[in-house]
Amino acid sequence: SSGINAEWPLRPGGGIIFQLIYGDKFILPDCYTDRIVLLVGGFGLFVALLLLNRGLAQEKSGPGVLMINCDIVIAYIIQVVFFDSVPGVLSIVGSLLVISSAVIVTVNKLFLGKCCKYEI
């Protein structure tokens, strides 16, 4: 294995459980260019989540949640175009269930919530 073995404080939070189960260790890349790409990507995702949180706080959550679920479709497109890997049938079915439920909730809140008020 190439790279520098990073100790506990440098491990990402989401991968700790995976690393404990499988005994893997987080290894920093040897090349500084790869380290910079890793840091810039992490910082970009952090800023994106901050902006998403701010946008959902200021606007109705229906369209925002629907746009968040578009990430699934974009990830599949990137997977097929750039990595030449076709997702499995169960993966597509699961993502269709998630996206369809988000569309139903969004349509219900945006359009049906205005014209018909119903109580359970």
C-alpha positions as a printed NumPy array, in Angstrom:
array([[  0.   ,   0.   ,   0.   ],
       [  1.334,   3.381,  -0.973],
       [  0.82 ,   6.542,   0.975],
       [  1.161,   7.825,   4.486],
       [ -0.882,   6.137,   7.161],
       [ -3.091,   8.782,   8.766],
       [ -3.887,   8.395,  12.432],
       [ -7.273,   8.664,  14.19 ],
       [ -7.835,  12.486,  13.981],
       [ -7.43 ,  12.531,  10.206],
       [ -9.983,   9.813,   9.51 ],
       [-13.259,  10.969,   7.971],
       [-16.284,  10.619,  10.254],
       [-18.439,   8.623,   7.846],
       [-15.786,   6.003,   7.2  ],
       [-14.938,   5.212,  10.812],
       [-17.549,   2.46 ,  11.149],
       [-16.528,   0.931,   7.815],
       [-12.889,   1.036,   8.847],
       [-13.656,  -0.591,  12.202],
       [-15.649,  -3.389,  10.592],
       [-13.178,  -4.203,   7.825],
       [ -9.958,  -3.163,   9.551],
       [ -8.971,  -0.747,   6.779],
       [ -6.961,   2.402,   7.451],
       [ -7.295,   5.776,   5.771],
       [ -4.209,   6.393,   3.637],
       [ -3.306,   9.818,   2.334],
       [ -2.088,   9.826,  -1.272],
       [  1.644,  10.287,  -1.892],
       [  1.147,  12.839,  -4.641],
       [  0.48 ,  16.383,  -3.438],
       [ -1.805,  17.014,  -6.405],
       [ -4.088,  14.209,  -5.231],
       [ -4.06 ,  15.649,  -1.707],
       [ -5.051,  19.06 ,  -3.04 ],
       [ -7.885,  17.529,  -5.088],
       [ -9.053,  15.671,  -1.966],
       [ -9.02 ,  18.836,   0.154],
       [-10.629,  21.066,  -2.489],
       [-13.352,  18.476,  -3.115],
       [-14.075,  18.176,   0.603],
       [-14.163,  21.942,   1.028],
       [-16.438,  22.301,  -2.005],
       [-18.879,  19.738,  -0.644],
       [-18.835,  21.468,   2.741],
       [-19.7  ,  24.817,   1.141],
       [-22.394,  23.156,  -0.993],
       [-24.046,  21.683,   2.109],
       [-23.912,  25.067,   3.858],
       [-25.559,  26.762,   0.887],
       [-28.146,  23.994,   0.611],
       [-28.998,  24.378,   4.282],
       [-29.332,  28.153,   3.881],
       [-31.486,  27.795,   0.781],
       [-33.835,  25.311,   2.431],
       [-34.154,  27.628,   5.434],
       [-35.231,  30.568,   3.254],
       [-37.5  ,  28.857,   0.736],
       [-40.235,  26.242,   0.777],
       [-38.706,  22.837,   1.226],
       [-40.717,  21.058,  -1.492],
       [-38.763,  22.21 ,  -4.56 ],
       [-35.503,  22.052,  -2.619],
       [-35.987,  18.44 ,  -1.623],
       [-36.951,  17.575,  -5.191],
       [-33.724,  19.163,  -6.448],
       [-31.704,  17.277,  -3.834],
       [-33.107,  14.018,  -5.178],
       [-31.886,  15.012,  -8.644],
       [-28.412,  14.25 ,  -7.269],
       [-29.275,  10.574,  -7.643],
       [-29.963,  10.985, -11.355],
       [-26.829,  13.095, -11.857],
       [-24.718,  10.497, -10.032],
       [-26.04 ,   7.743, -12.316],
       [-25.308,   9.834, -15.407],
       [-21.752,  10.503, -14.232],
       [-21.315,   6.817, -13.389],
       [-22.369,   5.699, -16.86 ],
       [-20.638,   8.429, -18.892],
       [-17.306,   8.768, -17.109],
       [-16.784,   5.432, -15.366],
       [-18.467,   3.195, -17.967],
       [-20.33 ,   1.345, -15.234],
       [-24.025,   0.541, -15.483],
       [-25.893,   0.445, -12.144],
       [-27.725,  -2.704, -11.161],
       [-31.463,  -3.253, -11.462],
       [-32.072,  -3.101,  -7.698],
       [-30.141,   0.149,  -7.489],
       [-32.271,   1.723, -10.202],
       [-35.505,   0.427,  -8.666],
       [-34.512,   1.807,  -5.257],
       [-33.642,   5.205,  -6.665],
       [-36.918,   5.303,  -8.607],
       [-38.806,   4.617,  -5.369],
       [-36.998,   7.457,  -3.598],
       [-37.462,   9.924,  -6.459],
       [-41.108,   9.012,  -7.057],
       [-41.977,   9.409,  -3.376],
       [-40.273,  12.82 ,  -3.315],
       [-42.185,  13.884,  -6.442],
       [-45.492,  12.741,  -4.934],
       [-44.861,  14.615,  -1.68 ],
       [-43.752,  17.754,  -3.534],
       [-46.739,  17.753,  -5.877],
       [-49.061,  17.109,  -2.948],
       [-47.641,  20.008,  -0.922],
       [-47.331,  22.5  ,  -3.767],
       [-50.49 ,  21.933,  -5.763],
       [-52.993,  19.914,  -3.766],
       [-52.269,  21.699,  -0.494],
       [-53.471,  25.016,  -1.941],
       [-56.796,  23.89 ,  -3.357],
       [-58.015,  21.243,  -0.948],
       [-57.55 ,  21.273,   2.77 ],
       [-58.154,  17.917,   4.316],
       [-57.67 ,  16.6  ,   7.804],
       [-56.954,  13.116,   8.972]])
